[in-house]
């Protein structure tokens, strides 16, 4: 199964350089926006209210991103790569302007949904174009480069958001995304081919039923999380489970699918891969509330809390770049050990983040280590998990395999964010709120730690499938 891998020099030189910049830039823009929003959100809540809807900023953003991801193959077929990127940029700009002008939290959520749709297009387009633009030997490096843009985002996103938040000008933080997006759209138009190497696939029908089931499942958990009554929370989770089971059944019988054929069949190699990446991402969604905890419990400024929260992405990036060139046994070890590191990081956060330390750096040091471990554990096997999805996906269904990467990742992010909001609100984030309410931090990290624990077992199955026979 092994393919001789190209080097970083092959990817970042000659005719590959310009496409590498264009594709990685889309993920960088998407990720920077996420860190800007995460960093300024405590300031947004102070200005326009809506603490009970805090997690909805991520949930709606990602739910809309799922729709954008699912529509990407059809958009590519209809408009080509340049037209698809232009449409993505238009939605992203409209959402950024709506966020910048939002007078209330519902208006902010509308803008975040528009941003999410554009961001979903950008995110999925970058992955979908990898196999169309680069040789297969460059896929692991290209995956690592594109995912590594989250590291760039950890430098720029918290800085932009933190500076504007400390100036009480959070609206300008969203406004800065408009000219940047326009410049990026112009770059893509100049350097990417009109279509991929093999041309765009014929546009097919959309899996409307599956998209509806997936979106409602996420929103059911989010809607339940707003109520302080645990019964409504439990009802939301139960409904989401039923809808996900119906989604799996629909995928197995429908001719129009969201994922590659037989991807959710028991014993499918794709199922173990999707389970691993999904569970790892669910654990990482605890990051949504990290800036709020750091500012409330640990007396950190918006700028510093944004950077500390971004340590997850920084660890992810370092691990991806480090492991992207590994082969054979190294790949198996990376995939298996990653979830264990994430679990260790979540346990550290569960015992350190809830402490009312007010700037005590030994406690902050444990928080920083926990955040870094979570990201590092995810990134360690990430490029190999994603490359494996493209390799084992049906050859006649490769568009679906490519876009399924972002669909699964975004669904896990949306579901994890909804669960995080539910756990935080049940723990008292909104009522009683304040210092007392942030005791929800323990429950947040402890409950979500179950996800990487389960990922240890699914990752072991992936590693077994990679063993020489």
C-alpha positions, 0 to 999 in steps of 0.5 A: 500500500505504501507510496514513495513520499515526496519531500517538502522541497518537492511540494514547495518548489516549482509548479507546486509552490503556487497551488500550495500557497493557495490551498493552505491560505484557505485553511489559514483564513478559516482558522484565523477567523475561528481564533478571532471569534473565540478570543473576542467572544467574552468581550462580545457577551459583555457588550451585547449579552447572550452568555446562555448562547455562548456555545451556539457561536461555534455550533451554528458556525460549524453546522453551516460549515457542514452544509458548505462542505457537503455542497463543495463537490457540486459547486466545483462541478458547476463553477470550477475551482476559481468560481467555487472559491469566489462563491466561498469568499462572497459568503465569508465576507457577508458573514464577517460584515454581519458579525461586525454590525451585530446589535444582539447575539441572535444577529451575531449568530446569523453572521456566524452562520454565513461565515460558517457556510463560506468557511465550510466551502473554503475548508473543503475546497482545500482538501478536495483540490489536493488529489486534483492538483498534486501527485499522490506521493505528495498527499501526506505532505500537502495534508500536513501543510494545509492542516499546519495552517492552524499553527499560523492561525494560533499566531495571528488569530488570537493577536488580532482578536486580543488586540481589538478586544482590549481596545473594546473594538471587537467589531473591527476584528471581524471587519479586518477579515473583509479586505484579507478575504478579497485579496485571497480570492484574487490570489486563488483566481490567479494561481489555481487552474479552472478545474482539477487535473482530471476535470470536475466530476459531474454534479449529482444529487445532494443527500438532502435527507442526510444533511437534514438529519445531521444538522438537526441532530447537532441543533437538538443537543444545542437546543436542549443545552439552553435549558437548565432542566437536565431532562431537556438536556437528556431529551436533546441528546437522546433525539440526536442519537436517534437521528444519527442512527437514522442517518447511518441507515439512510446512508446504507440504503440511499443511492445519493450519499454524504459519505463514500459507499459502505463507509458506515458498514460494520467492519469498513476501514473507513468507519474506524478512520471516521470514528477516530478523527471524530472522537479526537475532534470532540475532545478538542471542542472543550477549547471553546470555553478556554478563553472564558475560563482563563479570563474569569478564573485566572485573571488573564487578558483577552490577548493572553487567554487567546494565545493560551487557548491556541496552544491546542492548535500549536501542538497539533501543528508541531506534531503533524509536521514532525510525523508527516514523513513517518512510514510503516511502524512509525505511522502505526505508533503515531495513530495509536499513541495520539488518543492516549496523549489527548486523554492525558491532556484532558485529565490535566485540564480537568484538575487544573482549569477549574482552580480559582488561581487568579494568575498563579503560574504553576497552575497556568503551567499545568493548563498550558501543558494540558492544552498542548498535549491535547493538540499534539495527540491529535496532530501526531497521526492526523496526516496519516489518518486523512491520507488513509481515507483517500487511499481506502475510499472507492476509486470511483467515489474519490470526490466523496472521500475527499469532502468526507474528511471535512464533513466528519471533522466539522460534524464532530466539531459541531456536536462536540461544541453543542455537548460542551455548551450543554455540560457548561450550562448544566455546571452553572456557567450561566446560572449562577454564573461568575466565579461559582459558575465556572466550576463547570470547567471540571465537568466539561473536561472530565466528560469530554475526556471520554471521547479520546478514551474511546478513540484509543480503541478505534485507532487500534483497529486502524493500526491493525489494518495498516500492519504488514500481512 
